Amino acid sequence: MNDFTLKIPQDSFRNLAVGWLFLAVGSLIIGGLLTILIVLSRTPIFQDIIPWLDFFHTALVVHVDLTVLVWFLAFAGMLWSLMTSRCLFCGRLALTLAVIGTIIISLAPFLGDGNPLMNNYIPVLQMPIFFIGLGIFGLGFSILVVYSLISYISSKNPKSVLEFGLFTGLITSLIALIAFVWSYLGIPENTEIGQYYYELLFWGGGHILQFTHTQLMLVVWLWLAAVSGVILSLTPRATIIILFLGMLPTLFTPLIYTLYNVNSPDNLSAFTDMMKYGGGLAALPLGLIITLGIFKADKAVSLHKPERSALIFSILLFAVGGIIGFLIHGSNVTIPAHYHGSIVAITIAFMGITYHLMPKFGFREITSKWAAWQPAVYGIGQLMHVLGLAWSGGYGVQRKTAGAAQGLDSIQQVAGMGLMGFGGMISIIGGVIFLVVVLRAMRKN
């Protein structure tokens, strides 16, 4: 039987991994609290307390950055810390900078009108304090990637299949960092600093980072399958080939920048096509193999139930998000339906492995019945949310609009957005359950 698991270090590097996990969970908590303030900012009486304009979008920018960017990259830091064994100082420095950057980003909405820009991948506030926080976090992540790569390459210890998978995530992250710099240097000097500027700046690297998240999700899929009794008909060599295929499209990034100017439509469409046609090269075969293994697994096994539930809903949502991606035509809510399916699939996988890791990190074992139900509650809610968006997009509801601006003129549009909203509320409940279960477990025995 193949061992698709990662060994947990029992030294200072385990503490380093725990630190990254705290940052990941903390970003979700702060992002959730900002959600409450976002709602209050549009509520009579409460909205008058906030002294600056457009706090709604200001807080929304930080909410997105915390619950997507910081959550995913901090979790990546946790996973990479499990396979590093050198330069503990480098790891602590990277984590410290990431924490400081996250704190500054979190405080930014309360320090004045942020002039928010809802550009793709990394929305920004046009205020110095926000960029300082983002820069410090980015520096911490860059140190994390470089020192983890050096540690992996220089280590003479035998490498496991999952460690190779984590290595592919490091390669795609390094390519993403290079892409951010390449885009910055390639933006024409006369480009006005605004939404278009940041769209160009984060477009290439933002697309590449999605491959990082996906590669790490695939590693977690294998891990969840192994600990939840799923029978995998995979050899280590076949698994390595599949994981390499997942990374392969990103290796063409230098070619895209060489052939097309950063501000050219061809550059933008090339990265879109890379993700559209290359994003499933590894996820599709691996997802099918794991799904077959789930059907072969013992249905009576009650141990590790949250892990198996998280695995099932992660694969389901990633598949739904991928299929919807091929239905995109125009700028409507089918687009967020696609990427919500994909990023939520990654989130559910990370939630599932968090349950498994809690006792191995020295915390309480997850035994709550709420944990067993949480992946299903969160997954079903998000599935409704995604399908509602896809349905509405098919009837022309435009993205990045709200209220009357959505133009919900037909019963189909109203029904689709209603399903979206109801599913969103259910998923919020699922997210709260996850945080409560994990925080309770973090009270050490």
N, C-alpha and C positions, 0 to 999 in steps of 0.2 A: 504493500500500500504506500503511495507517495505521500510525503509529509508536506502539505501545503500550509505550513504555519511558520511564524517567526518566533525565535527564542527571545525571551524577555531578559535583558541584562539585570543583574542584581547588584549593581554598583551605582556610581554617581550618574551614569548615563541613563539609568532608569529614572532618576530624579529629574534629569533634563527632559526626558520624554513626558513625565508628569507635568512639568512646567509648561510645555507646549500644549498639553491637553487642557490645563487650567485656562490658558489664553484662548484656546478655541471655544471652550464652553462659556468663558466670560464674555467673549464677543457676541455670542448668541443672546446672553442675558441682557447686555447693554442694548443690543439691537432690538430686543423685545420691549424693553422699557421705552426706547425711542418710539416704538409703534404706538404706545399709549399717548405719548406727547404729540405724535402726529395727528391722532384722532382728536385730542383736546384742542389742537391748534385750529381746528375747523368747527369747534363747538362754541355756541354763544356763551358769553360771560368769560369762559376760560380763554377764548382767543384774544380778549382785550388785555389780558395779563402780559402777553408776550409783546415786548416793546418794538420789535422790528418786523419788517414786512416779509412775507413768504417763508415763515418758519416751517411751513408744511414741507416744501421742497428742500429746504436746508437740512431738516432732520431726516428727510427721506434719502438724501444722498449718503449721509453717514450710516443710516440703517442698512442700505444696500452694501456699502463697503464693508461693514462689520459682519453682516450675515452671509456674505458671499466671499469676498476677497480674504478678509482676515480669518474667518472660520475655516475655509478650505486650506489656506497656506499654513495656518498654525497647526492644523491637523496633519498636513504634510510634514511639518517639522517634528511632530510627535512620532510619525512612522519612520522618518529618516534617522531619528535619534536612536531607534531600536537596533540599527545596524552599524552605527558609528562607534569607533573605539579609540579615537585619537583626538587630541587637542580639545580637552574638556573646556578650556578657557574660551576657545572659538565658539563652542556651542552655547556657553553661558552668555558670551557677548552678543551673539545673534539673538538669543531669546530676550535679553535685557533691552536691546534696541527695539525689537518688535513690540515688546510690552509698552515701552515709553511712547513709541509711535502710535500705538493703538489708543493709549490714554489721551494723547493730544488730539487725535482725530475725533474721539468721543466727546471731548470738551468743546470742539470747534463750534457746534450749533448754538452754544450758549454765550458765545463771545462776540456776537454781532450778526448783522445781516450778511449771509455768506455768498450772495449772488450765485445761487446754485446752477449747475449745468448738468443736465441728465444725459450726458454722452454715454456711449456704450462701454461696457466692461468696468471702467473705473470712473464713475461719475465724480465730479469735483465741486468744491466750494472755492470761489475765487477770493480767497483770503490767505494772507501769508501763513498764519498759524496752521491752517489745514495742510498746506503744502509742506510745511516743516514736519508735521506729524507723518504725512504720507512718505516723505523722503527718508525719515528715520526708520520707519517700518520697512521700506524698500531696501535700505542699507542692511538691516538685520536679516531680511530674507536672502539678500544676495550673499552675505557671509555664510548663511546656513547652506545654501546650494553649493558654493565653492568648496567649503571645508568638508561637506558630506561627500562630494565627488572625490576629493583627494583622499579621504579616508577609505572610501570603497576601492579605489584603484590601487592604493598603496598597500592595502591589507593582503596578507598572504594566506589568510584563512579561507577554507573552502566556502564558496558562495552558494546559497540556496536559491531555488527558483524564485521565491518571493523577493529575495534581496535583489535579484536581477530585475524584477519588475519595479522595485523602488529605484533602482539605478536608471531605468528608462525614464522615470518621472523626473529625476535629477537632470538628465540630458535635455528633456523638453523644457524644463525650467530655465536652464542655462541659455537655450536658444531663445526663449521668451525675453529674458533680460537683454540679450544682444539685440533682439528685434526692437525693444523699447528705445535703446540708444540709437539704433540705425534709423528708426522713424524720426526721432528728435533731430538728428543731424540732417535728415533728408527733407524736412518740412521747409518750404520756401521762406526766406526771411521776411517777405512782405505779407505773410499770412497773419491776419488779425487774430489776436489772442481771444478766443471764444470757443463756443461749442465745436465748431468745425475743426479748430486747431487740436483740441483734446481728442476729438474723434480720430484724427489722423495719428496722433501720438500713441494712443492705446489700441488701435485697431489690430495691427499685426501681432504684437506681443499678447494682447488679450485673447486672440484666437489660439495662439500656441499654448497659453496657460490652460485652456480647456482640455488640451491633450494631456497635460500634467494631471489634472483632476481625474480624467478618465483612466489613465494608467494606474493611478493609485486606487481608484475604485475597483479595477480588475484584480489588483492584488488583494484587496479586501474581500471581493467576491470569493476568491479561492480560499482565503482564510476562513470566511464564514461557512463555506461549504464543508471544509475539513472539520471544523469544530461542531457542526450541527448534524453530522452523520450522513452527509450527501456523498453518494458514490460517484467518483470522478474517473472516467475512462481516459486519463491523460498521462502521458509520459513526461518527465521533466524536459526532454528535448523538444517535444511538440509544444509544450507550454511556453518555453523560451522563444520559440519561433513566433508563436501567436503574439506574445508580448512585444517582440521586436517589430512586428507588423504594425502594432498600435502606435509605435513611435516613429515609424518610417516616414510618413508624410511630412513631418516637421523638418526633416533633413533637407527639404527643398526650399526652406525659408530663404537662404542666401540667394538662390536663383531668382526668387520673386523680387527681392530688393534690387538685384542686378538688372533684371529685365524691365522693371516698371518703376517709375517715380512714385514716391510715397503718396502724393496727392492725385495720382491718376486713377481713373475708374478701374483700370485693369488690375492695379495693385489691390484695391479693395475687393474686387470680385475673385481674385486668385486665392486670397485667404478664406473667403466664404466657401469657395469650391473645395479648398483643402479640407475644411471641417465637414462640409456636406458629404463629400464622397470618401474621405479618409477617416472620419471620426469613428466609423464602425468596423474598421478592418480587423480589429482584435475583439471588440465587444460582441460582434455578431457571432463568430464561431464559438467563443468562450461562453457567451450567454446560452447558446443552444446546447452545448455540452453539459453545462451545469444544470440547465432545465431538465434535460434527460436524466441526469443524476438525481435530481429532486424526485422525479417520478419513481425511480428505482429505490429510493431511500425508505427506511422503515417509517411508516406513517405513525406508528404508535410511540415513537421516541418523543418523550416529553422534555428531556434534558436539552438545554440551549434553545428553547423554543423562540425567544426573542431574536436570536441570531438567524434562525432559519426564516422566520417571518420577515425580517429585514432584508434578507437575501432575495426572497421571492418578490417583494414589492419593489426593490431596487431594480431588478432585472425587468420587471413589468413596465415600470415607469420609463426606464431608459429606452426600451423598445418602442413604447408609445411616442415618446419625444422624438425618436429617430424617424419613425414613420411620418409624423406630422411635419418634420423638416422638409420632406419631399412634396408637401402640399402647399408650401408657401408661395403665394403670388401677390405681390404688392406689399405695401406697408400697413398691414392690419394685425389684429391680435392673434393671428395664427403664429406669428413670430415669437411672442412671449410664451405661447403654448408649447412651442418646440423647445425653447431653452429652459423653461420651467420644468418640463418633463426630465430633461437631461440633468440639470443641477440638483433637482430634488432626489433623483435616483442616487446621485453621489452622496447627498446628505444622509439618506436612509441607510446606505451601506456604512457610512462612518458612525452613525448612531448605533447600528448593530454591533460593530466591533468594539465600540466603547463599552457596551454592556459586558462583553467578554473580557475586556482588559481590566476592568475595575478591580477585581480581587488580585490580579497579577501585579497591579500597581500598589498593592497594600491597602486597598479600600475594602469596603464591605461587598460581599457577593450579592449580585442582583437576583433577588428571589421574588420580588413583588409581582403580583398578577398584572399590575398596571403595565409593567415592562413587557409582558407577553402580548398585551393588546396594543401597546403604543405604536409599533411599526404599521399595524393594520389601520389604526385610526388615522395616523398621519398619512399613510400611503393612499388610503381610499379618499380622504379629503383632497389630497393633491391630485389624484386621478380625476375626480370630479372637476376640480379647478382647471386642469389642463384641457379636458374634453369640452368644458364650457367655453373656454377661450377659442379652441379650435372650431367649434360649432359657430360661434359668433363671427370669427374671422371669415368663415365661408360665406357669411351673409354681409360682409363688408364693414364690420365695426373696426374703426381705425385704432391703432396703438397709441400710447402716450396721450390719451384723452380721458376726461372724467366728467361726470355729471351730464349736463345737457349737451356738452360738446361731443359726446359719444354718438348722438343722433340715433337713438334706439327707436326706429320707426315701425318695426315689424314684430310680430309675436315671436318669430324665430330668434331675432336679436335679443329681445327681452328675456326669453327662456334661457338662451345660452349664457348671457351674462348673469342671470339669476343663479344658474347652476354653478358658474364660476365663483360667485360670492359665497354661496352656501358651502361649497367645497373648501373654500379658503378659510371659513370659520371653523370647520371640522379640523382642518390641518393645523390651525393655530392651537386648538385643544391638544392635538397630538404632540406638537412641539413643546407645549407647557408641561405635559406629562413627562416627556424625556428629560427636561431640565430638572423637574422635581425629583424624579427617580435617581438621576445621577448625583444631584447635590446631596440627597439623603445618604447615598452610598459613600460619598466623599467624607462623611464623618467616620473617621478611622475607628476600628475596633479597639 
